[in-house]
Amino acid sequence: MKIGILGHGFIEWGGGLDFLRLVCGSLATSGEPLELHLLLPTRGPRLAARQSLRQLKHALKTALGRSSTLARTPDARIVTEFVQGNQALIQAHEIDAGQRAIAAASRRLRLDALMPSVQPLDPDIGLPWLGYIADFQHAHLPHFFSEQEIAARNRNFSDMLERSRCVIVNARAVANDIERLLPGRPAKVVAMPFSAAPNPSWFELDEPPLEKYGIHSPFFIISNQFWQHKDHLSAYRAFARLREQHPQTQLVCTGETSDFRNPAHFPMLCREAEALGIASHLRVLGLIPKRDQIALMRAARAVVQPTLFEGGPGGGSVFDAVALGVPALVSDIEVNLEIDESNVSFFKASDADALARAMAEVLNSEPAERPAPQLLIEAGQRRRRACGDALLAAIHELAPR
């Protein structure tokens, strides 16, 4: 079977790339022989026109003194190397933006199915496709969205559930939201199982680059983009309380520092760090190479995940923590509670005192011996095989009846 993996809507952000890597790695581990083709909207006149329009809007906002973040199309080679990092054999193809380019590539490559699509595809696309709905954050945290954004997301999700035969989601919590908020739609909804798995090369990395980033031990790490709903603010306040008893501890933060919905969010966090007296003990690294991030995660006492909302259990950082056998302190929101792993413990979401107590408990305990790499690799392969089988079952739902 030849399956086209759509990069549209995923390649511009770290979480989207992690999701593509999960999908490709899971399919590659499934029991069926598959040919995977990664379709990347990174070249073509339609894409160039969109980029020019973005640049114009960015220039106008900047000239008017408004905050603006310019989204850039990533390098196709870098995207491909990242997605192939799980040893999945994938053929990558650079195509233009838009459904016409998807249809042309599908015909040229003689694909049997497409996935995952964040937008409903037109019937003339010419082959079956799996839809994808990330989450219903706008329903749970509406104050982070404009009325126009909420209406647009509701329309898109409703259209997806009407026009797609089958839709995949990252968690049972998302499937429950669909049943509650958009009941009675014809599409079958398939929740992907939790499928954390390490890249075997992660265990071959050199010593963690502590000196390079000005880090000493002990330290905790947060690997999230600095978006409002990730709740770095509670983590900062917890860290300030922790340092009263453990003044040598550091908090390391990796991830994009801009929030396109609220450009003032990161500057506010910087001011709060100064007010809390923790700025000199924070290491905000921004986007760093994945290998460096993984090496630092392995050296941390624990991963901290304070998020107020996720579309999948724990988000990407907890996937990596579980894959590596690193302890993770995770907020107790509904979707995160789907994780059933021995190295994951929960604290009350947005409760800085509860998180500070959880962090102190880690520091006051002897570090547990972590599983051997081979055991972690085998556990990851079992999870990915289960996820791959679920994805294939969803694809088979598209077969003519």
N, C-alpha and C positions, 0 to 999 in steps of 0.2 A: 504494500500500500504506500502511495506517495502522498505525504501530508505537507501542506503549506503552513508554516508558522508565521503569522502576521506580526510584524514589528510595529505596526501603526498604533500610536498612542502609548507605546511602552518604552521606546528607546531613548526618550528624552529625559528620563528620570531614573534614579537608582533603584527604587522599588519595582519599577516596570522591568528593568533589566533582570533583576533577581527573579521576577515571575517568569520571564521567558526562559531563563536558565532552568528553573524548576520544571516547566512544561517539557522542555527538550530533554532534560535529564531523565524525567519520569517515563516519557515515551520510549527513549532509548533503552531503558531498563525493562520494559514490558516484555511479555512473552511472544510477541509477534514480530516478524521481520518487517521493518519499516524503513522508508527513505524519507528523510526530513529535509525540507527546503525552507530556509529562513528568508522571508521577503522583507527587505529593509527599504523604507521610503527615504532614501538619502540622495537621490540624483534624478534630475528631470526638470523640464520647464515649469510644470505646475508647482513643484516644490520651490523652485527658484522664485516664482511669483509670490508665493506665500511668505517666503523669507524676506523679500523686498518690502512687502506690506508690513510685516512685523517690525522691520528696521525703521520704517517711516513712522509708525505709531510710537515706537520707543523714542525716536528723536524728537517728536512733537511733545511727548510727555516730559522729557528731560528739559526741553526748552521752556516749558511752562512751569518748571520747578517741581514737577510731580515725580514721585518714586516710580521706577519702572525696572523690571527685570527682563532682559532680552533672552528668550529661549533660542538655543542654537541646536542645529542638527548635528548629532555626534558622528564621529568618523566610523564608517561601516566596518573597517578592519578591526577597530578596537571593540566594537559591539560584538562582532563575530567571535573574537578571541575570548571575550568574557563569557558568552553563552556556551562556547565549546569547552569552557574550563572544567566542565563535569565529565569530560571524555566522551560526550555524545558526538557522533559523526554527523555533521550538518553541512549541507551545501548552502552557502549564502548568495543572495542575488540582490543587487541594488536596483530599485525600481523607483518610479515617480510616485508622488502622492496621488490619492484618489482611487475610486473603485474601477475606473477604466483600466488603469495600470495593473491593478490586482487581477482583473479578468484576463488581460493579455498575458501576464506572466503565468497564470494558471493554465491557460491553453498551451503556451509554449512548453511548459514543463510537464504537461499531461498529469496534473495533480488530481487526486481522488477526493480530497476534502481540504477545507481551510479552517484554521483556528489560531488563536482566539480572537474574535472580532469585537471591538468595543463599540462599534456602530452597526446597526442593522444593514446587511448587504442587500443590494437589489437582486431581483430574480434573475436578471440577465448576467449575473456573475458566472452562471453556467455550471456550478457544482455545489454539493452540500457544504454547509459551514456551521461551526459551533459559535454561538454567541458567548459573551463574557460580561458579567456585571461585577464590578469591584466591591462596592459596598453602598450602604445607605447612610453615609455620614451626615448628609444634609437633613435627614429625618431625625437623627439623634442629637446633632449639634447644629441646629438651624441658624444660630447666631453667628456662625462662621461663614455663612453664605448670604448672598443677596437674593431678593425675591426672584430675580430673573434666573439666577443660577439654579435655584431650587426647582423652578418650573421647567427649565431645560433638562435637568437630570431626570425629573419625573417623566417627561415626554419621551426621552431617549430610552429609559428602562422599560416603559410601557410598550413602546414600539418594538424593542428587542424581544420582549416576551410574547408579543403577538406574531412577529415575523420569523423568529427562529424556531426550528423544531426542538432544539435542545440548547440550554444555557448552562455554562459551568460557573461556579462560584468558589471562593476560597475557604468557606467555612459553613457549618450548619447554621450559625447565627445569621448569615446573609440569606440563606434559604428560608429561614424563619421570617426574616423581614419581608421577603417577597410574598410569602403566604399571608402575612398580616397586612401589608400595605398595598399590594397589587394582586389580590386573589383572583382566581378564576381564569388566568391567562393560559393559553394552550401549550406553551413551551414546557418541556420537561426540564426540571432543575436538578443538576448533579453537583453535590458538594464534594470538592476534592479532599481526600484525607490529608492530615498533617504529614508532611513528607520531608522533614529535615534530613539532609545528607551532606557529608563533607566532600570536598574535592580531595582525593588522596594526596595531591601535591601540597596541600596545606600542612601536612605533617612532616614535610621535607624542608620547610622554611628555615632560614637562618635565625639566629637569636633575634628577639623582638627589638625593633629600632627605638629603644628607650632614649638613648642619648640624642638621637636625631631629632626627637620631638620634645626634649626637655622633660622627660617623665622619669619618676622614680617609683619604687614600690613601697607601700602597697597602693594600688589605685583601682578605682571602679571605672567602667567605660559605658557610655551611652552612644550607640551608633544609630542615630535618627536624623533625618532632616529637621531643621529648626522651624517646623510648622507649629502653629498654635496648639493643635490638638495633641501634639507629642508631649506637652506638659513638662518642658524643661524647667519651668518656674518652680514646680513642686520639688523637682530633683535638686535644684539649687538650694532651696530652703532646707531640704533634708540634709544636704551636704554641710550646710552651715551649722546645723545642730550636731551632726556627726563629729565635726572638727573640734567641738568643745571637749570631747573625750579622746579624740584621735587626731591630733593636730598635724601629723605628718602625712595624712592621707591626701591623695589627689583624686580629682574627677576629670576624666578625659572624655571629650565629646568629639565625635567625627560626624560628618555629614554636611550637606549644603546649608549655608547659613541664611539664605533668603527665603521668605515666604511670600509668594506672588500675591496672595490674598491680603496680606498685611505686612507691607515692607517695613513698618515700624516695630515689628515684633522682636527681631534680633537686637536692635539698638536698646529696646526696653530691657531685654534680658541682660545686656552688658551693664546697664545702669544698676539693675537689681544685684548683680554680682558684686559690684563695687559697694553698694549699700550694705550687703550682707558680710562684707569683708572677706570674700572668698576668691576674688579675681586672681590673686597671685597663686592660688592653688588650683585653679582651673586650667586645663589645657584644651582650648577650642581649636581643633586642627582643620576644620572644614573638610572638603573632599580630599581624600588621600588615596593612594593606590590600594586596591583590594588586598593585595598580599600584605601590605603594612597593617591594614585594619585587622586582618585575621591574626597576624602575629601578635598584635597588641591585645586582641581579645583573649588569646590563649594565655597571655601573661597576666591578665587582670584577675583580681580576686573574685569579681563577679560582673556580669552584664546587668545593667539597670535598664528596665523598660517601663517608664512612667506613663505611657500613652493613655489618652482618654478614649481613643477609638482606633480600631484597625479593621480592615476587611478580611484579614486572615489571622489565625491565632499567633499572637506575639509579634507579628511583623517580621521583617527580614532579619533583624538583629537576634531575635530569639531563635529563629531557624538556625542561624549560624552557631549560636551558643549551644543548642541541643546537639547539633551535628558534631561539635568539638568536645562535648562533655564538660563545658564551662558552666558553673552555677549562674542562674539567672533569677533576678528579683523582678517580678512582673506584676503590673497593676491587675486588679481582680475584675476587670470588665468582662461582660458575658463571653465575648469571642475568645479571650485569652484563657478562660476556664476550660476550653476544649482541649488544652494541652495536658497530657497525662504523662509526664516525664519526671524521673526522680531528681534531676538537677534543677527543676523549676519550682520556685516557691512564690507565693502571692502576697501582696499587701493591698490595703484599701486604696483605691484610686484617688488621686488628688490629696491624699493625707500625708503631708510632709513628715509628721511625727512617726507614723507607721513605717514609712520608708526608711527614716533614720534608724529606727529600732532594728529593721531587717538588715541594714548595712552594718550596724554595730555587731549584730549577731554573727555575721560573716567574719568580721575582723577578730572577734573574741573567740572564734573556734579555730581549731587546727584545720588547714586546708585539706579537703578530702582528696584521696588519691583518685586521679582521673582514669577512666577506662583506657586500655591500650588502643592505639590507632586502628589496628585491624578489627577490633570489636566495634569501634565506632563506624568504620567503613561498612562492615557487614550489616549493622543496624540501619544505616542510611540506605543501603541497597534494598533492604526489605521494605522500608517505608516508600522508597521511590517506585519499587515494583508494584506496590498496592495502588499508588497514585496513578502510575501508567496504565494499570488495568482499568481503573475508574475512567480515565480519559478515553481509552479505547472503547469501553462500553458506551460512553457518550457518543463517540463517533459512529458506532454501529447503530445507534438510535436514528441516525440520519438515513439509513438504508431504506430504499422504497419498500413499502408494505403492500 
